[in-house]
């Protein structure tokens, strides 16, 4: 019996000793041993202040920060950068196929043998249609008795006037009509995520951006996931397709040589920590706010989240803000590592969150509340103390 009591007492001492050692280690700063989905609020703050991790900027999210970032993200509009535009003048170009017809008043003198008679009143006029011909590399066409005529770079009316002038005195009151049968010069190219890439000829009516997309069979991805890029000369501008559809001013008139590219570039952010779900979430081309991003992730978990510990991790451009730590250190590609901290305990922050823009590849993280860490600690203590509790009755 004495041996049994002695063994029990030794077990009791060992269990108490183990519990005390564990308690001492945890209270002395070894709480990092506790399981966690990420850093605590204090650990994020310490990381920004750590010399080992110098260069990380910790910025409290407020109205002025959100306004400045939103202003920098102001969408450049097609109507402002490229102009709404008017239909381009009908200019004949190299490679276009034209047809020339010449009328003579009666009696026909120059083309009478090959002319077709047309009735228009008491007298008959005679029309001579010439075979269609392609404008050569020098911009020239050939008209019998008129010779080489420069057509490239001119309107049909200008070509008509020159042909009539050259035939004056040879033909009887000549009238000339020039028609462009195939337009290979004034075209727009449509490529990218469309049903059929195409080279669309322009007409004097003035085709617009959405006309070009429709002529190519439309886009192959959801409208809110598409970005439209217009290349005009050296200028390249992009806009979300959804904005072009919503604002008629952005449905600009296209110009010869424009290249329209439909781009499917899905943007996404990663949501981690004490939220409804931890995953990568796609969002539409026109962007979303922090409030929308949190909502799409199921919001903050009531039982885990620290509302004062909502963070956005981002690589920001060096001139985005006035950084709290100067000089701001940058990555090799000129970006500044930034942690934006939002305090959702403050009701005003909810208004800020509606205007703070989420960028592609942002990481949103919600820290655990201190009570959650305490609960983890107590669970470990109870696990270690449980043998002691079971042993105590045996000592009585």
C-alpha positions as CSV (number, residue, x, y, z in Angstrom):
1,X,0.0,0.0,0.0
2,X,2.8,2.4,0.9
3,X,4.5,1.6,-2.5
4,X,1.3,2.5,-4.3
5,X,0.9,5.8,-2.5
6,X,4.5,6.6,-3.2
7,X,4.0,6.0,-7.0
8,X,0.9,8.1,-7.0
9,X,2.7,11.0,-5.2
10,X,5.5,10.7,-7.8
11,X,3.0,10.9,-10.7
12,X,1.4,13.8,-9.0
13,X,4.6,15.7,-8.7
14,X,5.6,14.9,-12.2
15,X,2.3,16.1,-13.6
16,X,2.4,19.3,-11.6
17,X,6.0,19.8,-12.7
18,X,5.1,19.3,-16.3
19,X,2.2,21.7,-16.1
20,X,4.3,24.4,-14.4
21,X,7.1,24.0,-16.9
22,X,4.6,24.4,-19.8
23,X,2.9,27.3,-18.1
24,X,6.2,29.0,-17.6
25,X,7.3,28.5,-21.2
26,X,4.0,29.9,-22.6
27,X,3.9,32.9,-20.3
28,X,7.6,33.7,-21.1
29,X,6.9,34.3,-24.8
30,X,6.7,30.9,-26.3
31,X,3.1,31.3,-27.2
32,X,4.2,31.1,-30.8
33,X,3.9,27.3,-30.3
34,X,0.2,27.7,-30.4
35,X,-1.4,26.6,-33.7
36,X,-2.6,29.6,-35.8
37,X,-3.7,30.4,-39.3
38,X,-1.4,33.5,-39.4
39,X,0.1,36.3,-37.4
40,X,-1.6,38.2,-34.6
41,X,-2.2,42.0,-34.7
42,X,0.9,42.5,-32.6
43,X,3.0,40.2,-34.7
44,X,2.0,42.2,-37.8
45,X,2.9,45.4,-36.1
46,X,6.3,44.0,-34.9
47,X,7.1,42.8,-38.4
48,X,6.7,46.4,-39.8
49,X,9.0,47.6,-37.0
50,X,11.6,44.8,-37.2
51,X,15.0,45.7,-38.6
52,X,15.2,42.2,-40.1
53,X,12.1,43.0,-42.2
54,X,12.9,46.6,-42.9
55,X,11.1,48.1,-45.8
56,X,7.6,47.0,-44.9
57,X,5.2,50.0,-44.6
58,X,2.4,49.7,-42.1
59,X,-0.4,52.2,-43.1
60,X,-3.6,52.7,-41.1
61,X,-6.5,52.8,-43.5
62,X,-8.5,56.0,-43.4
63,X,-10.4,58.3,-45.7
64,X,-7.5,60.3,-47.0
65,X,-5.5,57.1,-47.9
66,X,-8.5,55.6,-49.7
67,X,-9.2,58.8,-51.6
68,X,-5.6,59.1,-52.8
69,X,-5.4,55.5,-53.9
70,X,-8.8,55.8,-55.6
71,X,-7.7,59.0,-57.5
72,X,-4.7,57.2,-58.8
73,X,-6.9,54.4,-60.1
74,X,-9.1,56.7,-62.0
75,X,-10.1,54.9,-65.2
76,X,-8.7,56.5,-68.3
77,X,-11.7,56.9,-70.7
78,X,-11.7,56.2,-74.4
79,X,-13.6,59.4,-75.0
80,X,-10.9,61.5,-73.2
81,X,-7.8,59.8,-74.6
82,X,-8.9,58.8,-78.1
83,X,-11.8,61.2,-78.6
84,X,-15.4,60.4,-79.5
85,X,-14.5,60.9,-83.1
86,X,-16.4,61.4,-86.4
87,X,-16.6,59.1,-89.3
88,X,-13.4,59.2,-91.2
89,X,-13.4,60.8,-94.6
90,X,-13.8,58.3,-97.4
91,X,-10.2,58.1,-98.6
92,X,-9.1,55.7,-101.4
93,X,-6.0,53.7,-100.5
94,X,-3.6,51.3,-102.0
95,X,-5.2,47.9,-102.7
96,X,-8.7,49.3,-102.9
97,X,-10.8,48.1,-105.9
98,X,-12.6,50.9,-107.7
99,X,-15.0,51.1,-110.6
100,X,-15.2,54.2,-112.9
101,X,-18.2,55.0,-115.1
102,X,-18.3,58.0,-117.5
103,X,-21.4,59.6,-119.0
104,X,-21.5,61.7,-122.2
105,X,-24.2,64.0,-123.2
106,X,-25.7,63.3,-126.6
107,X,-24.3,63.1,-129.2
108,X,-21.5,61.0,-127.7
109,X,-18.2,61.6,-129.3
110,X,-15.5,59.7,-127.4
111,X,-17.1,56.6,-126.0
112,X,-20.1,56.3,-128.3
113,X,-19.3,52.9,-129.7
114,X,-18.9,51.2,-126.2
115,X,-21.5,53.3,-124.4
116,X,-24.7,52.1,-122.9
117,X,-27.7,54.3,-123.6
118,X,-29.7,55.7,-120.7
119,X,-33.0,57.5,-120.9
120,X,-33.4,60.7,-119.0
121,X,-35.8,63.1,-120.7
122,X,-36.0,64.0,-124.3
123,X,-32.4,63.2,-125.0
124,X,-30.4,60.1,-124.3
125,X,-27.1,60.1,-122.4
126,X,-24.5,57.4,-122.8
127,X,-22.6,55.8,-120.0
128,X,-19.4,53.9,-120.4
129,X,-18.5,51.5,-117.4
130,X,-14.8,50.6,-117.2
131,X,-13.6,47.3,-115.7
132,X,-12.9,47.4,-112.0
133,X,-9.3,47.9,-111.1
134,X,-7.1,47.8,-108.0
135,X,-5.2,50.9,-106.9
136,X,-1.6,50.1,-107.4
137,X,1.3,50.5,-104.9
138,X,1.9,54.1,-106.2
139,X,-1.8,55.0,-105.6
140,X,-2.6,55.1,-109.4
141,X,-5.4,53.9,-111.6
142,X,-5.6,54.1,-115.4
143,X,-8.5,55.7,-117.4
144,X,-8.6,55.5,-121.2
145,X,-7.9,58.8,-122.8
146,X,-7.2,60.3,-119.3
147,X,-4.1,58.4,-118.5
148,X,-2.7,57.7,-115.1
149,X,-4.9,59.2,-112.3
150,X,-3.8,59.5,-108.7
151,X,-6.5,57.9,-106.6
152,X,-4.6,56.9,-103.4
153,X,-5.0,59.4,-100.6
154,X,-8.0,61.1,-102.3
155,X,-11.7,61.0,-102.0
156,X,-13.9,59.5,-104.8
157,X,-15.2,63.0,-105.5
158,X,-11.6,64.3,-106.0
159,X,-10.8,61.5,-108.5
160,X,-14.1,62.2,-110.3
161,X,-13.2,65.8,-110.7
162,X,-9.7,65.1,-112.2
163,X,-11.0,62.5,-114.6
164,X,-13.7,64.9,-115.9
165,X,-11.2,67.7,-116.3
166,X,-8.8,65.5,-118.3
167,X,-11.6,64.4,-120.6
168,X,-13.0,67.9,-121.2
169,X,-12.7,68.7,-124.8
170,X,-12.4,65.0,-125.7
171,X,-15.8,63.8,-124.5
172,X,-19.1,65.7,-124.8
173,X,-19.8,67.2,-121.3
174,X,-18.4,64.2,-119.4
175,X,-19.7,63.2,-116.0
176,X,-17.8,60.8,-113.9
177,X,-18.7,58.4,-111.1
178,X,-16.1,56.6,-109.0
179,X,-17.2,53.7,-106.7
180,X,-15.1,51.8,-104.2
181,X,-16.1,48.2,-104.6
182,X,-13.8,46.6,-102.1
183,X,-12.2,48.6,-99.2
184,X,-9.0,47.1,-98.1
185,X,-7.4,50.3,-96.9
186,X,-9.8,51.8,-94.3
187,X,-10.2,48.8,-92.0
188,X,-10.2,47.9,-88.3
189,X,-8.7,44.7,-86.9
190,X,-10.5,42.8,-84.1
191,X,-8.6,40.1,-82.3
192,X,-8.5,38.4,-78.9
193,X,-11.3,36.7,-77.0
194,X,-13.9,37.1,-79.7
195,X,-15.8,34.5,-81.6
196,X,-13.9,35.2,-84.9
197,X,-11.0,37.5,-85.4
198,X,-11.7,39.8,-88.3
199,X,-10.5,42.7,-90.4
200,X,-13.6,44.9,-90.7
201,X,-13.9,47.5,-93.5
202,X,-15.1,51.0,-92.4
203,X,-17.8,52.8,-94.2
204,X,-18.8,56.5,-94.3
205,X,-21.5,55.7,-91.8
206,X,-18.9,55.4,-89.1
207,X,-18.6,52.1,-87.3
208,X,-18.2,52.2,-83.5
209,X,-16.4,50.0,-81.0
210,X,-19.3,47.8,-80.2
211,X,-20.1,47.4,-83.9
212,X,-16.6,45.9,-84.4
213,X,-17.1,43.5,-81.5
214,X,-20.5,42.5,-82.8
215,X,-19.1,41.9,-86.4
216,X,-16.6,39.5,-84.8
217,X,-19.3,37.5,-83.2
218,X,-19.1,39.0,-79.7
219,X,-16.8,38.2,-76.8
220,X,-16.3,34.6,-75.6
221,X,-16.2,35.4,-71.9
222,X,-18.7,37.1,-69.5
223,X,-18.9,40.8,-70.2
224,X,-17.9,41.8,-66.6
225,X,-14.6,39.8,-67.0
226,X,-13.6,41.4,-70.3
227,X,-11.2,44.4,-70.9
228,X,-11.2,46.1,-74.3
229,X,-7.9,47.6,-75.6
230,X,-7.8,50.0,-78.5
231,X,-4.5,50.6,-80.3
232,X,-4.4,53.8,-82.4
233,X,-1.0,54.7,-83.7
234,X,1.3,54.9,-80.7
235,X,-1.5,55.2,-78.2
236,X,-2.8,52.1,-76.4
237,X,-5.9,52.5,-74.1
238,X,-7.9,50.0,-72.1
239,X,-11.3,49.9,-70.5
240,X,-13.6,47.3,-68.9
241,X,-16.2,46.3,-71.5
242,X,-18.9,46.7,-68.9
243,X,-18.1,50.4,-68.7
244,X,-18.1,50.8,-72.5
245,X,-21.6,49.3,-72.6
246,X,-22.8,51.4,-69.7
247,X,-21.5,54.7,-70.9
248,X,-22.4,55.4,-74.6
249,X,-19.7,58.1,-74.8
250,X,-17.0,55.3,-74.6
251,X,-18.5,53.5,-77.6
252,X,-16.1,55.6,-79.8
253,X,-16.1,55.9,-83.6
254,X,-13.3,53.8,-85.0
255,X,-10.6,55.1,-87.3
256,X,-8.7,53.4,-90.1
257,X,-5.9,51.3,-88.7
258,X,-7.4,50.9,-85.2
259,X,-6.7,47.5,-83.6
260,X,-9.4,46.3,-81.1
261,X,-8.3,43.6,-78.7
262,X,-10.7,41.8,-76.4
263,X,-8.8,40.7,-73.3
264,X,-9.8,38.1,-70.7
265,X,-7.6,39.0,-67.7
266,X,-9.3,37.7,-64.6
267,X,-8.3,39.6,-61.5
268,X,-8.2,37.9,-58.1
269,X,-7.4,38.4,-54.4
270,X,-6.5,35.8,-51.8
271,X,-8.5,35.7,-48.5
272,X,-6.9,34.2,-45.4
273,X,-7.5,34.1,-41.7
274,X,-10.6,34.4,-39.6
275,X,-13.1,34.7,-42.5
276,X,-15.9,32.7,-43.8
277,X,-13.6,31.0,-46.3
278,X,-10.0,30.9,-47.2
279,X,-9.5,30.9,-50.9
280,X,-8.5,32.8,-54.0
281,X,-11.5,34.8,-55.3
282,X,-11.9,36.3,-58.8
283,X,-13.5,39.6,-59.4
284,X,-14.7,41.6,-62.4
285,X,-12.6,43.8,-64.6
286,X,-13.9,47.1,-63.3
287,X,-12.7,46.3,-59.7
288,X,-14.2,45.9,-56.3
289,X,-13.9,47.6,-52.9
290,X,-12.5,46.1,-49.6
291,X,-16.1,45.9,-48.3
292,X,-17.2,43.9,-51.3
293,X,-14.1,41.6,-51.1
294,X,-14.8,40.8,-47.4
295,X,-18.4,40.1,-48.2
296,X,-17.5,37.7,-51.0
297,X,-15.4,35.8,-48.5
298,X,-18.2,35.3,-46.1
299,X,-17.3,38.2,-43.8
300,X,-15.5,38.0,-40.5
301,X,-16.1,35.0,-38.3
302,X,-17.8,36.0,-35.1
303,X,-16.1,33.3,-33.0
304,X,-12.6,34.0,-34.2
305,X,-12.0,37.4,-35.9
306,X,-10.3,40.4,-34.4
307,X,-12.2,43.3,-36.0
308,X,-9.3,45.5,-35.3
309,X,-7.0,43.2,-37.2
310,X,-8.1,43.4,-40.9
311,X,-5.0,43.7,-43.1
312,X,-4.4,44.1,-46.9
313,X,-0.9,43.0,-48.1
314,X,0.1,44.7,-51.3
315,X,3.1,45.7,-53.4
316,X,2.4,49.4,-54.1
317,X,4.0,51.8,-56.5
318,X,6.7,54.0,-54.8
319,X,4.8,57.2,-55.3
320,X,1.4,55.9,-54.2
321,X,1.5,57.5,-50.7
322,X,3.7,59.5,-48.3
323,X,5.2,56.5,-46.5
324,X,5.5,56.5,-42.7
325,X,9.0,55.0,-42.8
326,X,11.5,56.8,-45.0
327,X,13.3,56.3,-47.2
328,X,10.9,53.7,-48.6
329,X,12.7,50.6,-49.7
330,X,11.5,49.0,-52.9
331,X,11.6,45.6,-54.5
332,X,13.8,45.0,-57.6
333,X,10.8,46.0,-59.8
334,X,10.3,49.3,-57.9
335,X,7.4,48.3,-55.7
336,X,7.0,49.1,-51.9
337,X,5.7,46.2,-49.7
338,X,2.7,47.7,-47.8
339,X,0.4,46.4,-45.1
340,X,-2.9,48.4,-44.9
341,X,-4.5,48.0,-41.4
342,X,-8.3,48.5,-41.1
343,X,-10.0,48.8,-37.7
344,X,-13.6,47.6,-38.3
345,X,-14.4,48.3,-34.6
346,X,-14.6,51.9,-35.8
347,X,-17.9,52.5,-37.7
348,X,-16.3,55.1,-39.9
349,X,-14.0,52.5,-41.3
350,X,-17.0,50.8,-43.0
351,X,-17.4,53.9,-45.2
352,X,-13.7,53.9,-46.0
353,X,-13.9,50.2,-46.9
354,X,-16.5,51.0,-49.5
355,X,-14.1,53.2,-51.4
356,X,-10.8,51.5,-50.8
357,X,-9.9,49.6,-54.0
358,X,-8.8,46.0,-54.0
359,X,-6.0,45.3,-56.5
360,X,-5.2,42.2,-58.5
361,X,-3.1,39.7,-56.4
362,X,-3.9,41.5,-53.1
363,X,-3.8,39.3,-49.9
364,X,-6.5,40.0,-47.4
365,X,-5.9,38.6,-43.9
366,X,-8.1,38.8,-40.8
367,X,-6.2,38.1,-37.5
368,X,-7.7,36.0,-34.6
369,X,-9.0,37.8,-31.6
370,X,-6.9,37.6,-28.4
371,X,-9.6,35.5,-26.7
372,X,-9.2,32.8,-29.3
373,X,-5.5,32.6,-28.6
374,X,-6.3,32.5,-24.8
375,X,-8.8,29.7,-25.5
376,X,-6.1,27.7,-27.3
377,X,-3.7,28.3,-24.4
378,X,-6.3,27.1,-21.8
379,X,-7.0,24.0,-23.9
380,X,-3.4,23.0,-23.8
381,X,-3.2,23.7,-20.0
382,X,-6.3,21.6,-19.4
383,X,-4.9,18.8,-21.5
384,X,-1.7,18.8,-19.4
385,X,-3.6,19.2,-16.1
386,X,-6.1,16.5,-16.7
387,X,-3.8,13.7,-15.4
388,X,-3.3,15.7,-12.3
389,X,-7.0,16.1,-11.7
390,X,-7.5,12.3,-12.1
391,X,-4.7,11.5,-9.7
392,X,-5.8,13.7,-6.9
393,X,-8.7,11.4,-5.7
394,X,-6.2,8.5,-5.5
395,X,-4.1,10.4,-2.9
396,X,-7.0,10.8,-0.5
